[in-house]
Amino acid sequence: MSKLKMLAIDLGASSGRGIVGAFDGKKFEINENHRFPNEPVNTNGNFNWDILRIFHEIKASISKCALSDDKDIVSIGIDTWGVDYGYIDKNGALMANPYHYRDSRTDGIQPYAFKTVPFEKLYGITGIQTMNFNTIYQLAADLRDRPYIVENAERLLFTPDLLNYFLTGQKFTEYTIASTGAVLDAKKREISKELLKKFGIRENLFSEVVMPGHKIGKLTPALISELGDIRANVVNIAAHDTASAVIAVPAKRGDDFVYISSGTWSLMGVENDEPVINAESMRYNFTNEGGAGGKIRFLKNIMGLWLEQESRRQWKREGAVYSFDELTELALQAKPFACFIDPNDTLFSPSGDMPGRIREFCQKTGQYVPQTVGEIVRCIFESLVLCYRHTIESIENMTNKKYNSINIVGGGTKEKILCQWAADASNRTVYAGPVEATAIGNIAMQTIATGEIKDIAEAREIIRDSFDVKVYEANHSDAWDEAYNRYLNICKEV
């Protein structure tokens, strides 16, 4: 067959890409056609996404297709981070720049929201772990601080749905992205009418919920006139970037597997047919998010390489510029197991002086306080992999299954030492790759939507044959066990 071409728009918290995927009936190949920074904006104390700049860059990627041999793309799919959204008024206009999930307006919002719906009730409906930026808490803040926006909005659209609306003029709510925000009934797989009523949110604020593979429509005539003769369908792929990344886990049909979608966040979990919502999953603070193919992603949100990325930005602000390879080399030179942090402590969520916060945490918990750049990075990496070990052990306790390996996908697979230490700390084999998992999963879902691929299991077989996967065998030692016990005790203290 001639190659089937599709455009994946893959938006991360710090950058975005347009990636053209091709499928020849046997293998996928991908080529980046556009890359751009995704830089949030601080204005008068507000932290917002520059959504119109993002849309401008999406249009640039589409235009590059129109002006090249890729003008025959058959579809376009957009994936983004979760929870954030924009409001559309009755005339179809965006009412305000969407807030960034790290905006301070939701600091301390949970006790306020729990006066309306206690967390046990909220978790019982949504199955979503409590994080102060979940959509339901952002909505609670909007209703408290700017009710006039909510009252005058015709629709709330999650970030990828908003961008799809800009492209097509059609308003839909994609299932996997909606599932991230604690507004979806996890068992019914629809927006929870009960929760909306309790919080005083209009039911018709949300559009129809559709599943991955749904075809939205063509670009608007105005966009075709502006960008070129692109006749592609815009498709609802698994719009949450982790949901797309999980599609790209190169597991074999019928395999049970643990995955880590590794990047700014480390999303670690398993695929289930139904949500797991009980006292134990609530105690472990696990989440049930929607996946493609009718699956539930039962997972834990772990603060990932954000810890290193924000530390690097702080050192740059101080006048010292390091590449990620240089940071890894400095970490290898530092003393092992000197100190640990709890990656999920809310202390590390905001932007700012991350190295200073790491020192503060270590001092507060009576540990050695890291001084050098290498000591800081080693502390981050070792703490992350010990957190991975605790998470997989928690999954095994809740599922009554033993997992002998971990599949790491995404940009974090470039950190070879992190992958090796994950194997060493957990005493499990680590399979790392593909690197561009989110874009590949996006392309795979578009291919399924065309009918060229039957299902996700078949897509994973093709992905295994198309992209490199590195294997890291465990070099476990008693030192890792001793470090793990210290890590657990430190996490209990805070």
TAUR-V748647 format. One record per run of one state. SS is the DSSP state (alpha for helix, beta for strand, coil for the rest). FROM is the first residue (numbers start at 0). TO is the last residue. If there is no record, write none. Layout:
# TAUR-V748647
{{SS/FROM/TO} {SS/FROM/TO}}
This chain:
# TAUR-V748647
{{coil/0/2} {beta/3/10} {coil/11/13} {beta/14/22} {coil/23/26} {beta/27/36} {coil/37/39} {beta/40/42} {coil/43/44} {beta/45/47} {coil/48/49} {alpha/50/65} {coil/66/73} {beta/74/79} {coil/80/83} {beta/84/87} {coil/88/92} {beta/93/93} {coil/94/97} {beta/98/98} {coil/99/102} {alpha/103/105} {coil/106/107} {alpha/108/113} {coil/114/117} {alpha/118/125} {coil/126/133} {alpha/134/144} {coil/145/145} {alpha/146/151} {coil/152/153} {beta/154/157} {alpha/158/167} {coil/168/171} {beta/172/173} {alpha/174/180} {coil/181/182} {beta/183/184} {coil/185/188} {beta/189/190} {coil/191/191} {alpha/192/198} {coil/199/201} {alpha/202/204} {coil/205/207} {beta/208/209} {coil/210/212} {beta/213/217} {coil/218/219} {alpha/220/226} {coil/227/231} {beta/232/235} {coil/236/238} {beta/239/239} {alpha/240/246} {coil/247/256} {beta/257/261} {coil/262/263} {beta/264/271} {coil/272/277} {alpha/278/282} {coil/283/285} {beta/286/289} {coil/290/290} {alpha/291/293} {coil/294/294} {beta/295/302} {coil/303/304} {alpha/305/316} {coil/317/322} {alpha/323/332} {coil/333/344} {alpha/345/347} {coil/348/352} {alpha/353/363} {coil/364/371} {alpha/372/398} {coil/399/403} {beta/404/408} {coil/409/409} {alpha/410/413} {coil/414/414} {alpha/415/425} {coil/426/427} {beta/428/431} {coil/432/435} {alpha/436/449} {coil/450/454} {alpha/455/465} {coil/466/468} {beta/469/471} {coil/472/476} {alpha/477/492} {coil/493/493}}
